[in-house]
Amino acid sequence: MRTNIVLDDQLVTEALKLSGIKSKKEVVNFALKNLVKCLRKKSDKNHDFMAQYIDKPIILNCFTPLNRDELYER
């Protein structure tokens, strides 16, 4: 996809130096790939948490629930 964008020159220069990549196009593609990878990983972690703890709540066999009166007696 061809797109015209205005980039921060200092940021691009630093990214080129740190990555060793030779062109601006390559450094932008590299940054986008890493951003997508990072966000997918974060999304997967959230999904795993939801599946593990929300969809399948923790059940403790030794847990005895208290009713309201018993709670205030303590």
C-alpha positions in Angstrom: 0.0 0.0 0.0 1.4 3.3 -1.0 1.0 6.1 1.7 2.4 9.5 2.3 3.1 10.2 5.9 5.2 12.8 7.9 7.7 11.1 10.2 9.7 12.4 13.1 13.2 12.8 11.6 15.0 12.3 14.9 13.1 9.2 15.7 13.6 7.7 12.2 17.4 8.5 12.4 17.7 6.9 15.8 15.7 3.8 14.6 18.0 3.5 11.6 21.1 3.7 13.7 19.8 1.3 16.4 18.4 -1.3 14.0 21.1 -1.2 11.3 18.4 -1.1 8.7 19.3 1.0 5.6 16.1 2.5 4.4 13.2 4.4 6.0 10.7 2.1 4.3 12.3 -1.0 5.9 12.5 0.6 9.3 8.8 1.6 9.2 7.8 -2.0 8.1 10.1 -3.4 10.9 8.4 -1.1 13.5 4.9 -2.1 12.3 5.7 -5.8 12.4 7.0 -5.5 16.0 4.0 -3.4 17.0 1.6 -6.0 15.7 3.6 -8.8 17.3 3.6 -7.1 20.7 -0.1 -6.3 20.5 -1.0 -9.9 19.5 1.1 -11.2 22.4 -0.7 -8.8 24.8 -4.1 -9.8 23.4 -3.3 -13.5 23.8 -2.3 -13.0 27.4 -5.6 -11.2 28.1 -7.5 -14.0 26.3 -5.7 -16.7 28.3 -6.5 -14.9 31.6 -10.2 -14.6 30.6 -10.5 -18.2 29.6 -8.7 -19.5 32.7 -10.2 -17.4 35.4 -13.5 -15.9 34.1 -14.9 -18.7 31.8 -13.8 -21.4 34.3 -13.9 -20.0 37.8 -11.7 -21.4 40.5 -13.5 -24.0 42.6 -12.0 -24.8 46.0 -13.2 -28.1 47.6 -12.2 -27.0 51.1 -14.0 -23.6 50.8 -17.1 -23.2 53.0 -19.1 -20.1 52.0 -20.4 -18.0 54.9 -23.8 -16.5 54.9 -24.2 -12.8 55.9 -25.1 -13.5 59.6 -22.0 -15.8 60.1 -19.8 -13.1 58.5 -20.9 -10.4 61.0 -20.5 -12.8 63.9 -16.8 -13.0 63.3 
